[in-house]
Every structure is written in C-alpha cells, then in structure tokens.
C-alpha cells in the first residue's frame, strides 16, 4: 500500500514530530515518524494523532547545533552524534535545492557502510521517508527525508573487525548459521563491539535484479524467523527484518548500480542483529486463529508498541501466512505502549 491519500493527517503528524529530535535518553530512537508513516501507508491515517498523543512523553527537544556541515567538511562530521542538528540542516538545504532522488543517490553510497548505526533505526527511518515521498512529494515528506538522512549521517557506524564465515545457499540457512556473540554483553553498542564472525551470503551478486530477488528473500526469511526466535529479544530482533526491508523499499528510488551494494549492507545488518540477540533455541508458536492482514494490523495498532507496528508493516509487505504469524507473535511477546 502507498502512503498517499491521508487527508493531510500524515503531514500534520510529521510536522509535530519534526519539532523533536531523533533520539531520547541519549541513545534510544524516536520511532514516531516511522510509525505514523506505516499507519498511513496501510489506511490508518486517522489513527496517527491518537497514537502520537500516547507516545508524546517519549519525545525530546531537538538537539542544539554545533557548526554547519558543508561540502568540504562533511567527512569529518560523519558518525558524530553531536552533529545531528547540523546534519539535518545540511540535508534540509540539499532537498530544497535539488531533486530528492538526486540527493539520495549521492549520499546512499556514503551512508550505506554505516547502515547499522542507531541500531539500524537510521536506515529504517529513511526507508519510511522514501516510501512516503514516492507516493506524494510535499514539504513535510521532504523534511522527513532530510531528518532521516541527517540522523543516519550523525549515527553512521561501520561494522569492522568481523571475520567472514562460509555462508549457506539460502537466506534462511545463512541466518541459521549466524553464530551468537559471547554472553555477558549488555546494550547494542557493547554487543556490536563483541561481534567477531558473520557468514557471507550473496556476496557474489552483481546483477541488480538478482540483488532485488535476494533482498526480498532475506526480508522474508528474517520475518519468518521471528515467529520462532523473536523471544530471544522481542524488541531488537524485529530489526533483522525491518532494516533490510527499509533497503528493499528504497531500491526503486536509487540507481540500479547501487542495488547489489545495498543487498550486501542489508545482509550484514540483518545477520549482525541475529548474532547480537538471537536465542539459543527456537520456540514453537501457534497463533490463536488465522487472521486476515487487516485484522493483524488492527491488533498491532491496539497493542501500540512502536516496534510491533513497524514489524507488522514489514510482515504485511511479505504477505504470507507465516509472516502474519510472526506479527502476531510480536504482539504476544512485546510490552504494549500503554
């Protein structure tokens, strides 16, 4: 579904959100712009303001500016979270002066190596912003892309020091082959620092269309896997699916030569999240009833948790029964918003 005829409700919600920064409590991501876009994309634009009212205590003021990011100094500011406001200003100017797809094409390869920054929320926010713009280009949606790219640039964090392990033939088998990090590490950044090994999958793909097929396969595999492995960490493990799906929904807005590198970065992020939070053993989950996609979304909305809603958005993109089962599993094991 497309984020299009929202009677201005999405635009109003985004304008509310843009008064707030992309993080709270010094690290946790502001999920509001992603959730309101997901709700609008699936025909629930009328619910976005009510949901924002429930979430508003988790919003913080936008951080202060430090110094302007320019075409000459951007490399030194990349990955500096103190520069969130500076980066947002930079991209706000860029999308005001040039077509947004040109800005995205220029910056995507620069940002792609740091896709896991902000626990992948950076690229996820960008994916939601792009979907909204592809449906309807207007000022609040352009501003949202600037905020998303600014957040990504400020939290840019490459995955380094990781040895390559042999991968398997399929995405499902390769995710199964991901070794867990050693126990005892707490928090995303500490866990990421303990990451030492990851399987290589689809590294030889160069054809853009094949890259899209493999990326679609990865999103499906990670979504399905949540049904049996989400209990390992119900919140964080959704990103093994939502991060590569954000990349997938951005492909058509990018030059085709960027599709294969995007696949490789998406695999690294999905595999890393699996390594950081995956449980030792799977758990069987049988949903209480077979529900239609709209009924699954309504359950996610009633639950209210931001990760549940965004994961359900991805499950609806996948669209099969096991994906919907995984979304119901997220509803079952996650803490509701209220």
Order of alpha helices (4+ residues) and beta strands (2+ residues): alpha-beta-beta-alpha-alpha-alpha-alpha-alpha-alpha-alpha-beta-alpha-alpha-beta-alpha-alpha-alpha-alpha-alpha-alpha
